[in-house]
Amino acid sequence: MIHATLDHPNVSDILTWAESPTRVVLFLDYIENDAYFERKMIEYNEPFNLKDNGGISKLKNYCLQILEALCYIHAEGVVHLDIKPENILVTKTDCDAKITLIDFNLS
């Protein structure tokens, strides 16, 4: 299981897994999330107020964390294949927010 070997603060952790002839069950770490990206996209059709410097600062912070995670997994030979707002979790909604990439099912 390739995902289990990944160790980065912005990539979800697999705690353990179980296999049967027909299924694989993953036990992932709990990540508290309020669907921030999804809610902003639905409410405003854009996730950040780019006219406000705070919005630009958040956007830079989030993009940097996403890119760091992607660079790490690519260096490990993994391609996510399903980057979308639903697979990017935000633990809080201020500039100190932590981004976590989830859902490596297709990788």
C-alpha positions in Angstrom: 0.0 0.0 0.0 1.9 3.1 -1.3 -0.2 5.6 0.6 0.8 4.1 3.9 4.5 4.9 3.2 3.8 8.6 2.7 4.8 10.9 5.7 4.1 14.6 5.2 2.1 17.0 7.4 -0.2 17.9 4.5 -1.0 14.3 3.4 -3.6 12.2 5.3 -2.1 9.3 7.4 -3.2 5.7 7.2 -3.0 4.3 10.7 -3.5 0.7 9.6 -5.5 -1.4 7.1 -7.1 -4.8 6.7 -7.4 -6.9 3.6 -9.8 -9.6 2.6 -10.2 -11.3 -0.8 -12.7 -8.7 -1.9 -12.0 -5.6 0.1 -9.4 -3.3 1.6 -10.4 -1.3 4.7 -8.3 1.7 5.6 -8.2 3.3 9.0 -7.2 7.0 8.6 -6.4 9.6 11.1 -9.3 11.9 12.2 -9.2 15.3 10.6 -11.6 17.9 11.8 -13.0 19.8 8.8 -15.9 22.2 8.1 -15.9 21.8 4.3 -14.5 25.4 4.0 -13.5 25.1 0.4 -16.7 23.5 -0.7 -18.9 26.0 1.2 -17.0 29.1 -0.2 -17.3 27.7 -3.7 -21.1 27.2 -3.3 -21.8 30.5 -1.5 -19.7 32.9 -3.5 -18.5 30.9 -6.5 -15.0 31.8 -5.4 -13.1 30.6 -2.3 -11.4 33.9 -1.4 -12.0 37.7 -1.6 -9.0 38.6 -3.8 -9.7 42.3 -3.3 -8.9 41.9 0.3 -5.2 41.4 1.3 -6.3 38.9 3.9 -7.9 36.8 1.2 -4.8 36.9 -0.9 -2.7 35.9 2.1 -4.9 32.9 2.8 -4.8 31.9 -0.8 -1.0 32.0 -0.9 -0.8 30.0 2.4 -3.2 27.3 1.1 -1.6 27.0 -2.3 1.8 26.7 -0.8 0.7 23.8 1.5 -1.1 22.1 -1.4 2.0 22.4 -3.7 4.3 21.2 -0.9 2.2 18.1 -0.5 2.0 17.5 -4.2 5.7 17.9 -4.7 6.4 15.5 -1.8 4.0 12.8 -3.2 5.4 13.2 -6.7 8.9 12.8 -5.4 7.8 9.6 -3.8 6.4 8.4 -7.2 2.7 8.9 -6.4 0.2 10.9 -8.4 -3.0 11.9 -6.6 -5.3 11.8 -9.7 -8.3 13.4 -8.0 -7.4 16.9 -6.7 -10.7 18.8 -6.1 -12.1 20.9 -3.3 -13.7 17.9 -1.6 -10.3 16.2 -1.2 -8.6 19.3 0.3 -9.4 19.6 4.0 -8.9 22.8 6.0 -8.6 22.4 9.8 -9.5 26.0 10.5 -10.3 29.1 8.4 -7.7 31.6 9.3 -4.2 32.2 7.9 -2.8 29.5 10.2 -5.0 26.9 8.7 -3.6 23.5 7.9 -4.3 21.9 4.6 -4.5 18.1 4.3 -4.9 16.1 1.0 -7.1 13.1 1.3 -8.6 10.4 -0.9 -5.8 8.6 -2.7 -8.1 5.8 -3.9 -7.1 6.1 -7.5 -3.4 6.6 -6.9 
